[in-house]
Amino acid sequence: MAIVREFIKKELDRSNAHSEVEATVSFVEADGEKFVQIDTYGSKNRAIPGKVSQSLRLSKSAYEQLKKLAEQHF
């Protein structure tokens, strides 16, 4: 699992198509700090369907930064 405290905006040279997967969001507290946790699950044809593929925990500052960047984008 990764804890993200800051985002660095990066422009992609090209955008490849990605497959769609399921994702969940959880609101957790660890060591007195609150996080937004996003878990993604692999494609349905994985060896172990339903297993968490990737997890990100966003600190409050990372969440606020991502929200601001997303609002500028959309």
C-alpha positions in Angstrom: 0.0 0.0 0.0 1.2 3.5 -0.7 0.5 6.7 1.2 0.4 9.8 -1.0 1.0 13.2 0.5 1.6 15.2 -2.6 0.9 15.0 -6.3 3.1 16.3 -9.1 1.2 17.2 -12.2 2.5 15.6 -15.3 1.4 15.9 -18.9 1.3 12.6 -20.8 2.8 12.4 -24.3 0.1 10.0 -25.3 -2.9 8.4 -23.8 -3.3 4.6 -24.2 -6.6 2.8 -23.7 -6.9 1.1 -20.3 -9.2 -1.7 -19.3 -12.0 -0.9 -16.8 -11.9 -2.4 -13.3 -13.9 -2.1 -10.1 -12.7 0.3 -7.4 -13.8 1.0 -3.9 -13.2 4.0 -1.6 -12.8 3.8 2.2 -12.3 6.4 4.8 -9.8 5.2 7.4 -7.8 6.5 10.3 -4.3 5.3 11.2 -2.1 6.7 13.9 -4.5 9.5 14.5 -4.4 10.7 10.8 -7.4 10.4 8.4 -7.0 9.1 4.9 -9.1 8.4 1.8 -8.2 4.9 0.6 -8.8 3.9 -3.0 -8.5 0.2 -3.9 -8.6 -1.2 -7.4 -9.4 -4.8 -8.3 -7.9 -6.6 -11.3 -9.8 -7.6 -14.4 -12.3 -10.4 -14.1 -10.0 -12.8 -15.9 -7.3 -12.6 -13.2 -6.0 -15.6 -11.5 -7.7 -14.5 -8.2 -10.8 -12.5 -9.1 -11.8 -9.9 -6.5 -8.3 -9.6 -5.1 -7.1 -6.0 -4.4 -4.7 -5.0 -7.2 -3.6 -1.6 -6.0 -4.2 0.6 -2.9 -3.6 4.3 -2.4 -4.1 6.2 0.8 -4.4 9.9 0.3 -3.6 12.3 3.1 -5.9 15.3 3.6 -3.4 17.5 1.7 -3.1 15.1 -1.2 -6.8 14.7 -1.4 -7.3 18.5 -1.4 -4.6 18.9 -4.1 -6.2 16.1 -6.3 -9.6 17.7 -5.9 -8.3 21.1 -7.0 -6.5 19.6 -10.0 -9.5 17.6 -11.0 -11.8 20.6 -10.8 -9.4 22.5 -13.1 -9.4 19.6 -15.6 -13.2 19.0 -15.7 
